[in-house]
Amino acid sequence: MACPRRRHSAASSSDPLGFVIVTHPFHPLNGQRLEILYAKRRGAATVFVCAGGLSGQMTLPQSWTDRGEPPGPGRLSAEGLTELGAATRALQGR
């Protein structure tokens, strides 16, 4: 008995989705530009399946790319966390 497979809708080859830049500060490919093979929904979020990675493809949440929401007020960037750590160490040394 054959198992039914889930189908996802990939973009046709005539409808390129373009590229994304990885923006997650701790991702090993931070700053790299990756070609989007297709996009799909995972729960309420959008993920991109991109060319690259060990298996030839990698899945990235939209929020980890330049197409995600920018950090809102009250959220620290990686640089902000670094500066906060330096300030904390300086205060502890007093």
C-alpha positions in Angstrom: 0.0 0.0 0.0 1.5 3.3 -1.1 1.8 6.1 1.5 0.3 9.4 0.4 2.8 12.1 0.1 2.3 15.7 1.1 2.5 18.1 -1.7 3.9 21.5 -1.6 3.6 24.1 -4.2 7.0 25.1 -5.6 7.4 28.1 -7.9 7.6 27.2 -11.5 10.9 27.7 -13.2 9.4 30.7 -15.1 8.5 32.4 -11.7 11.8 32.9 -9.9 11.6 33.9 -6.2 14.9 35.5 -6.2 17.4 35.5 -3.3 17.5 36.2 0.4 20.3 37.3 2.7 20.7 35.4 6.0 20.4 38.0 8.8 20.2 35.8 11.9 23.2 36.9 13.9 24.2 33.4 15.0 23.6 31.5 11.8 26.8 30.2 10.2 25.8 31.8 6.8 25.0 35.2 8.3 25.4 37.8 5.5 25.3 35.2 2.7 23.0 35.5 -0.3 21.1 32.3 -1.1 18.8 31.5 -4.0 15.2 30.6 -3.0 14.1 27.4 -4.6 10.6 27.7 -3.1 8.6 29.0 -0.2 6.1 27.2 2.0 4.0 27.7 5.1 5.0 26.0 8.4 2.2 26.8 10.8 1.6 30.5 10.7 5.2 31.2 9.5 6.7 31.3 6.0 10.0 29.3 5.4 12.2 29.5 2.4 13.9 26.4 1.0 17.2 27.7 -0.5 20.0 26.3 -2.5 23.0 25.5 -0.3 23.8 23.5 2.8 25.2 20.0 3.2 22.4 18.3 1.4 22.2 20.9 -1.4 19.1 22.6 0.2 18.4 24.4 3.5 15.3 25.7 5.1 15.3 29.1 6.7 12.5 30.9 8.5 11.5 34.1 6.9 12.4 35.9 10.1 16.0 34.8 9.8 16.3 36.6 6.4 16.3 40.1 5.0 12.6 39.5 4.2 11.7 39.1 7.9 10.5 41.8 10.2 13.2 44.2 11.4 13.9 44.0 15.2 11.3 46.1 17.0 12.0 48.6 19.8 13.1 46.9 23.0 14.9 44.1 21.1 18.6 44.1 21.1 20.7 43.4 18.0 23.9 41.2 18.3 25.9 44.5 18.5 23.6 45.8 21.2 24.1 42.6 23.3 27.9 42.9 22.8 27.8 46.4 24.1 25.5 45.5 27.0 28.0 42.7 28.0 30.9 45.1 27.9 29.0 47.6 30.0 28.1 44.9 32.5 31.7 43.7 32.8 32.9 47.3 33.2 30.4 47.9 36.1 31.4 44.6 37.8 35.0 45.7 37.7 34.3 48.9 39.7 
